[in-house]
Amino acid sequence: PKQQIYENLHFDFAKDKLILTIKQGKSFVFENVLDSACEKCKNPQDELYNAIQKQNDKYFINKPLQICADIESNKCDEKSKESKRKIIYIQDELSFKNCVFNGEVRFEYICFAPLSSKAHNDSEAKHNEKNPNDFRQSTQPLRLDFQHCEFHKRVYFTNCEFNGNVFFNHAVFERYADFHESIFNGVVSFYNAEFKYAPNFSTCVFQNLQATNFINVKIDDIDFDKVKQFIKEYRIDGTYQNKLNSLKQQYSQGTNEYKTQKQTLDNNHKIRYASNARDSFRTIKNVLITNNNLLDACAWHKLELYAKEIELRLPTPESKKNPSNERKKCIEKIQLCFYRHTSAHHTDLLESIKSLLIVIGIFGVLSCAVIVGFSLYCGFWDYNPHILTKCYDKYIKCFLANHYCWATIINLALFGAFIVIFIATILCQNVRKLAFYLSCVITLALFIASPKYLIPPIEIFTDKRMLLDPLSVAGGVYSILFGFMLYSFIKTARKNSIIPS
């Protein structure tokens, strides 16, 4: 590849990427270097002209960028991931502020260390065989600055060690951001950063939780579908690709053996990435809880439960051997799905109110249908709802005594209709919107007519209605769902309150 040198950096042009090699013991501000580069490369035929451009105060890097060290390898004898890290010694600061990366960015297996620690570690390495590269005792902290950066493609900070203060304030991550297995030994700040895609912080180590800032991080764009997309990242995982290539060499792709082995491989990596997603969200949640930021922690806990639900959907060998475990997983899946749709796991107060009103609305519609239908069956009609109700109460006992089978069928149909309509309002957003608006009108009408209609257990437990009375069946189902929704509403209100529990 071609190479161009600008101050402390080497730009190497490969066909598909831009390689940035950082010289040892140098500090630089990427903006200043790019200014210099843009001034020197005004020829459109120059490769750097198209790779790096400036518009207003932003610098656009249009090729995938890979960061490399200036050949200072870790001297660890153990064959571990830490031994792969290359050490970059920086004098004071490494700054990438105001940059827009339109291609992938890779900072992988790099140890960022202050230059002042180099001499110290060289002299102490012989006396510290267990950890010859410990930079935490450096007298001069290093500053790594990625403030106001925009990453439009995937960005990898995989297995890096940051021995200084790292700032991602106001950064925007449009796609997958991978920080897994990285170590942060100093101040870490993601203040007001925005993740539009689920990030990976699994097995990250934050040495100083009090100095780790995830306040006001924007994750509004991350929903259940985005978490599912995160899990699909296993397809570009290096380990997965190697095993898949091995399978292709071992079996013909059209055989059943290949399909079975590939399905097992896919499922194992899906489970692994679902577990990584849970660990990633839990890591950030724990940081926020440590800093008493409980409201933001709830949002990350919601994402953790999303990942848990997806993980429960994946088949495991243990579940086939243990049917009771499979039944337990099924109940947990239903519970997580239920609260995800009705209240976003007790984080969305508006959704919780909608669910509560929808239950009341369904009960109102079905109760009205039962009363009107029975009145028409009896050949009686009146526009006054109180008169219709009195007619129903007067003749329903006689009907139940003489038509036991029909009463049973009506009750089963009523029970099924209540459950089906409620499930439809949960799973279908268009139905949910329509049901919510209708429920608001119905709830208001019931409240004006008689508030006691909103609490049917009063009539059930005082023996005013027979057991097979359709209104008793509708009231029983309603009471159970209403109890769940009311509990969810109260819990959501408490979680979203600034008043401690």
C-alpha positions in Angstrom: 0.0 0.0 0.0 1.0 3.6 -0.6 2.2 5.7 2.4 2.0 9.4 3.2 3.5 10.9 6.4 1.9 13.9 8.1 3.7 14.9 11.3 3.3 12.1 13.8 1.2 9.8 11.7 1.5 7.4 8.8 -1.4 7.0 6.4 -1.2 3.8 4.5 -3.6 3.4 1.6 -4.8 -0.2 1.0 -7.5 -0.9 -1.6 -10.3 -1.1 0.9 -9.1 0.9 4.0 -7.0 3.6 5.4 -4.4 2.5 8.0 -3.3 5.0 10.6 0.0 4.1 12.4 0.7 6.2 15.5 4.3 6.8 16.3 5.5 6.0 19.8 5.8 8.9 22.3 4.0 11.4 20.2 0.9 13.5 21.0 -1.4 14.8 18.3 -4.8 16.3 17.7 -6.3 14.6 14.8 -8.1 17.8 13.6 -4.8 19.6 13.2 -3.2 16.7 11.4 -6.2 16.5 9.0 -6.0 20.3 8.4 -2.4 19.8 7.4 -3.3 16.8 5.3 -6.1 18.6 3.5 -3.9 21.6 2.7 -1.2 19.4 1.2 -3.6 17.2 -0.8 -5.7 19.6 -2.9 -5.3 17.4 -6.0 -8.4 15.4 -6.7 -6.2 12.6 -8.1 -4.5 12.2 -4.7 -5.9 9.3 -2.7 -6.0 11.3 0.5 -8.2 13.9 -1.2 -11.1 11.5 -1.5 -10.4 9.6 1.7 -10.4 12.7 4.0 -12.4 15.8 3.4 -13.3 18.9 5.5 -16.8 20.5 5.5 -17.2 23.4 7.9 -15.9 22.3 11.3 -16.3 18.5 10.6 -13.7 16.2 9.2 -15.1 13.3 7.1 -13.1 10.1 6.8 -14.7 8.2 4.0 -12.7 5.0 4.1 -12.6 2.4 6.8 -9.9 3.3 9.3 -7.7 0.9 11.1 -5.5 2.1 14.0 -2.1 0.5 14.4 0.7 0.9 16.9 4.3 1.7 16.0 5.5 -1.9 16.9 5.7 -2.0 20.7 4.4 -5.4 21.7 3.3 -6.5 25.2 6.0 -8.7 26.8 3.6 -11.0 28.6 4.7 -14.6 28.4 1.3 -16.1 28.8 -0.6 -17.0 25.6 -3.6 -14.7 26.4 -5.5 -12.0 24.7 -3.6 -9.4 26.7 -0.4 -10.7 25.1 -1.7 -9.6 21.7 -2.0 -6.0 22.7 0.3 -3.4 21.1 1.4 -0.5 23.4 1.0 3.0 22.1 2.9 5.5 24.3 1.4 9.0 24.0 3.1 12.2 25.4 -0.1 14.0 26.5 -3.1 13.7 24.3 -4.7 11.7 21.5 -7.6 13.6 20.1 -10.1 12.7 17.4 -12.6 15.5 18.1 -15.1 16.6 15.5 -14.5 13.7 13.1 -17.1 11.9 11.1 -16.1 8.3 10.2 -18.1 7.0 7.2 -16.3 3.7 7.2 -15.5 1.1 9.9 -13.1 2.1 12.6 -10.9 -0.5 14.3 -9.0 0.0 17.5 -8.2 -3.6 18.4 -5.8 -5.1 20.9 -4.2 -1.8 21.7 -2.9 -0.6 25.0 -2.9 3.2 25.3 -0.3 4.4 27.8 1.3 7.7 28.9 4.9 8.2 27.7 6.0 8.9 31.3 5.1 5.3 32.2 7.5 3.8 29.6 10.7 4.4 31.5 9.1 3.4 34.8 7.8 0.2 33.3 11.1 -0.6 31.6 12.9 -0.3 34.9 10.3 -2.2 37.0 9.5 -4.9 34.5 12.2 -7.2 35.9 10.8 -6.9 39.4 7.2 -7.3 38.4 6.9 -10.6 36.4 3.2 -11.0 36.9 2.2 -7.6 35.4 5.2 -5.9 33.6 2.9 -3.4 31.9 1.0 -1.7 34.8 0.5 1.9 33.8 -2.0 2.9 36.5 0.8 4.4 38.7 1.8 6.9 36.0 2.3 10.5 37.3 1.0 12.1 34.1 -2.5 11.1 33.0 -3.1 10.5 29.3 -6.1 12.1 27.6 -7.9 10.2 24.8 -10.5 12.5 23.2 -13.3 11.3 20.9 -15.8 14.1 21.7 -18.3 15.1 19.1 -17.3 12.3 16.8 -19.8 10.5 14.5 -19.3 6.9 13.7 -21.6 6.0 10.7 -20.3 2.4 10.4 -19.2 -0.2 12.9 -16.5 0.8 15.4 -14.3 -1.6 17.3 -12.5 -0.9 20.5 -12.1 -4.6 21.1 -9.8 -5.8 23.9 -8.2 -2.4 24.4 -6.6 -1.0 27.6 -7.1 2.7 28.3 -4.5 3.9 30.8 -5.8 7.5 30.8 -8.9 9.6 30.7 -11.2 8.7 27.8 -13.9 11.1 26.6 -16.7 10.1 24.2 -18.9 13.1 25.2 -21.6 13.9 22.5 -20.3 11.2 20.3 -22.8 9.5 17.9 -22.7 5.8 17.2 -24.9 5.0 14.2 -24.1 1.3 14.1 -22.5 -1.5 16.2 -20.0 -0.2 18.8 -17.8 -3.0 20.2 -16.0 -2.3 23.5 -16.0 -5.9 24.8 -13.2 -7.1 27.0 -11.7 -3.6 27.2 -10.2 -2.2 30.4 -10.6 1.4 31.5 -8.2 2.4 34.2 -9.0 6.1 34.4 -11.9 8.5 33.9 -14.5 7.3 31.3 -17.1 9.7 30.0 -19.9 9.0 27.6 -21.9 12.1 28.7 -24.7 12.9 26.2 -23.4 10.3 23.8 -26.0 8.6 21.5 -26.2 5.0 20.6 -28.6 4.3 17.8 -27.6 0.6 17.8 -27.1 -1.7 20.8 -23.4 -1.4 22.0 -21.3 -4.2 23.3 -19.7 -3.6 26.7 -19.6 -7.2 27.7 -16.8 -8.2 30.1 -15.6 -4.6 30.2 -13.7 -3.6 33.3 -14.1 -0.1 34.8 -11.5 0.2 37.5 -13.0 3.4 38.9 -16.8 3.2 38.8 -17.2 6.6 40.5 -15.3 8.2 37.6 -17.3 6.4 34.9 -20.0 8.7 33.4 -22.9 7.3 31.4 -25.2 10.2 32.3 -27.7 11.3 29.7 -26.7 8.7 27.2 -29.4 8.5 24.5 -30.7 5.1 23.7 -34.2 6.0 22.6 -33.6 4.3 19.2 -32.7 1.0 20.7 -35.8 -1.2 20.9 -36.5 -5.0 20.9 -35.7 -5.3 17.2 -32.4 -3.5 17.6 -31.4 -6.0 20.3 -32.3 -8.8 17.9 -30.0 -7.2 15.3 -27.2 -7.0 17.8 -27.4 -10.8 18.3 -27.2 -11.3 14.5 -23.7 -9.7 14.7 -22.5 -13.3 15.4 -22.4 -13.7 11.6 -19.3 -11.5 11.3 -17.6 -12.9 14.4 -14.1 -14.2 13.6 -14.6 -17.4 15.6 -17.9 -18.1 13.9 -16.4 -17.5 10.4 -13.5 -19.9 11.1 -15.8 -22.7 12.3 -18.2 -22.1 9.4 -15.3 -22.4 6.9 -14.2 -25.6 8.6 -17.7 -27.0 8.3 -17.7 -26.1 4.5 -14.4 -28.0 4.1 -15.6 -31.0 6.1 -19.1 -31.4 4.7 -20.9 -30.7 1.4 -23.2 -27.8 1.8 -26.2 -29.6 0.5 -26.1 -32.5 2.9 -28.3 -32.9 6.0 -25.2 -33.3 8.2 -23.9 -29.9 7.1 -27.3 -28.3 7.7 -27.6 -29.9 11.2 -24.0 -28.8 12.2 -24.5 -25.3 10.8 -27.8 -24.9 12.7 -26.1 -26.0 15.9 -23.2 -23.6 15.3 -25.6 -20.7 14.6 -27.7 -21.5 17.7 -24.6 -21.7 19.9 -23.3 -18.3 18.7 -26.8 -16.7 19.0 -26.9 -17.8 22.7 -23.4 -16.5 23.2 -24.3 -13.1 21.7 -27.6 -12.9 23.6 -25.6 -13.5 26.8 -23.1 -10.9 25.7 -26.0 -8.4 25.2 -27.3 -9.1 28.6 -23.9 -8.7 30.2 -23.3 -5.5 28.2 -26.5 -3.8 29.3 -26.1 -5.1 32.9 -22.5 -3.6 33.0 -23.8 -0.1 32.2 -26.8 -0.5 34.5 -24.5 -1.4 37.4 -22.3 1.7 36.7 -25.4 3.9 36.8 -26.6 2.3 40.0 -23.2 2.8 41.6 -23.5 6.5 40.8 -27.1 6.6 42.1 -28.6 7.3 38.7 -31.5 4.9 39.1 -33.8 6.4 36.4 -31.2 5.9 33.6 -30.4 2.5 35.0 -34.1 1.4 34.5 -33.7 2.0 30.7 -30.6 -0.2 30.5 -32.4 -2.8 32.7 -35.2 -2.8 30.1 -32.7 -3.6 27.4 -31.2 -6.4 29.6 -34.7 -8.0 29.8 -35.1 -7.7 26.0 -31.9 -9.7 25.6 -33.1 -12.2 28.3 -36.4 -12.8 26.4 -34.5 -13.4 23.1 -32.1 -15.8 24.9 -35.1 -17.8 26.3 -36.5 -18.2 22.8 -33.3 -20.0 21.7 -33.3 -23.8 22.1 -30.7 -25.3 24.4 -29.6 -29.0 24.8 -30.4 -28.7 28.5 -34.1 -27.8 27.9 -34.6 -31.0 25.8 -33.3 -33.1 28.6 -35.2 -31.3 31.3 -38.9 -30.7 30.4 -39.6 -28.9 33.7 -36.9 -26.4 32.8 -38.5 -25.9 29.4 -41.9 -25.2 31.1 -40.2 -22.7 33.4 -38.6 -21.0 30.4 -42.0 -20.8 28.7 -43.6 -19.1 31.6 -40.7 -16.6 31.8 -41.0 -15.9 28.1 -44.7 -15.2 28.4 -44.1 -12.9 31.4 -41.3 -11.0 29.7 -43.4 -10.6 26.5 -46.4 -9.5 28.4 -44.6 -6.7 30.3 -42.6 -5.7 27.2 -45.8 -4.9 25.3 -47.9 -3.5 28.2 -45.4 -1.2 29.9 -41.9 -1.6 28.3 -40.9 -3.5 31.5 -42.3 -0.8 33.8 -40.4 2.1 32.1 -43.2 3.6 30.0 -45.9 5.2 32.1 -48.0 6.1 29.0 -48.0 2.5 27.7 -49.0 1.3 31.2 -52.0 3.7 31.3 -53.0 2.6 27.8 -53.0 -1.0 28.8 -55.1 -0.3 31.9 -57.7 1.6 29.9 -57.8 -1.0 27.1 -58.7 -3.7 29.7 -61.5 -1.5 31.0 -62.6 -0.8 27.4 -62.7 -4.5 26.4 -64.8 -5.3 29.6 -67.2 -2.5 28.8 -67.7 -3.6 25.2 -68.3 -7.2 26.0 -70.5 -6.5 29.0 -72.6 -4.1 26.8 -72.8 -6.8 24.1 -74.0 -9.4 26.6 -76.7 -7.1 28.1 -78.0 -5.8 24.7 -77.9 -9.3 23.2 -79.9 -10.8 26.0 -82.4 -8.0 25.9 -83.0 -8.5 22.2 -83.3 -12.3 22.8 -86.0 -11.5 25.3 -87.7 -9.2 22.8 -87.2 -6.1 24.9 -85.4 -2.9 24.0 -84.9 0.4 25.7 -82.4 3.2 25.2 -81.9 3.6 28.9 -78.9 1.4 30.0 -80.3 1.2 33.6 -83.6 -0.3 32.4 -81.7 -2.8 30.1 -79.6 -3.9 33.1 -82.6 -4.4 35.3 -84.2 -6.5 32.5 -81.1 -8.6 32.3 -80.9 -9.1 36.1 -84.5 -10.1 36.2 -84.5 -12.8 33.6 -80.9 -14.1 33.5 -81.4 -16.6 36.3 -84.3 -18.2 34.6 -82.3 -18.5 31.3 -79.3 -20.1 33.1 -81.6 -22.7 34.8 -83.3 -23.7 31.6 -80.4 -23.4 29.1 -77.4 -24.7 31.0 -75.5 -25.9 27.8 -76.1 -22.7 25.9 -74.9 -20.7 28.9 -71.7 -22.7 29.1 -71.0 -22.2 25.3 -71.7 -18.4 25.7 -69.3 -18.2 28.6 -66.6 -20.0 26.8 -67.0 -17.8 23.8 -67.0 -14.7 26.0 -63.9 -15.9 27.8 -62.1 -16.6 24.4 -63.2 -13.3 23.0 -61.8 -11.3 25.9 -58.4 -13.1 25.8 -58.1 -12.9 21.9 -59.0 -9.2 21.8 -56.6 -8.4 24.6 -53.8 -10.3 22.9 -54.6 -8.5 19.6 -54.3 -5.1 21.3 -50.9 -6.2 22.7 -49.3 -7.6 19.6 -50.8 -5.3 16.9 -49.9 -1.6 17.2 -52.7 -0.5 14.8 -55.3 -2.4 16.8 -53.8 -1.1 20.0 -54.1 2.6 18.9 -57.8 2.1 17.9 -58.6 0.2 21.1 -57.0 2.9 23.2 -59.1 5.7 21.8 -62.3 3.6 22.0 -61.4 2.6 25.6 -61.1 6.2 26.6 -64.7 6.9 25.6 -66.0 3.7 27.1 -64.2 4.2 30.4 -65.6 7.7 30.6 -69.1 6.4 29.8 -68.9 3.7 32.5 -67.7 6.1 35.0 -70.5 8.6 34.3 -73.2 5.8 34.3 -72.0 4.1 37.5 -68.4 3.8 38.9 -69.3 0.4 40.5 -69.3 -1.1 37.0 -65.5 -0.6 36.9 -65.2 -3.0 39.9 -67.2 -6.1 39.1 -65.7 -8.3 41.9 -68.1 -6.4 44.3 -71.0 -8.1 42.7 -69.3 -11.5 42.3 -68.2 -11.9 45.9 -71.5 -10.7 47.3 -73.5 -13.4 45.6 -75.5 -11.0 43.5 -74.8 -12.9 40.4 -74.7 -16.6 39.6 -71.5 -18.4 38.7 -72.5 -19.0 35.1 -73.7 -15.5 34.6 -71.9 -14.2 31.5 -71.3 -10.9 33.3 -69.6 -12.9 36.1 -67.3 -14.6 33.6 -66.4 -11.3 31.9 -66.0 -9.7 35.3 -63.7 -12.5 36.5 -61.3 -12.3 33.5 -61.4 -8.5 33.7 -60.6 -8.5 37.4 -57.5 -10.7 36.9 -56.2 -8.6 34.0 -57.1 -5.3 35.7 -55.1 -6.5 38.8 -52.1 -7.1 36.6 -52.4 -3.8 34.8 -53.0 -1.9 38.0 -49.9 -3.5 39.6 -47.9 -2.7 36.5 -49.1 0.9 36.5 -48.2 1.5 40.1 -44.8 -0.1 39.7 -44.1 1.9 36.6 -45.2 5.1 38.3 -42.8 4.4 41.2 -39.9 3.6 38.9 -40.4 6.8 37.0 -40.8 8.9 40.1 -37.9 10.9 41.6 -39.2 9.9 45.0 -37.3 7.0 46.4 -39.2 3.7 47.0 
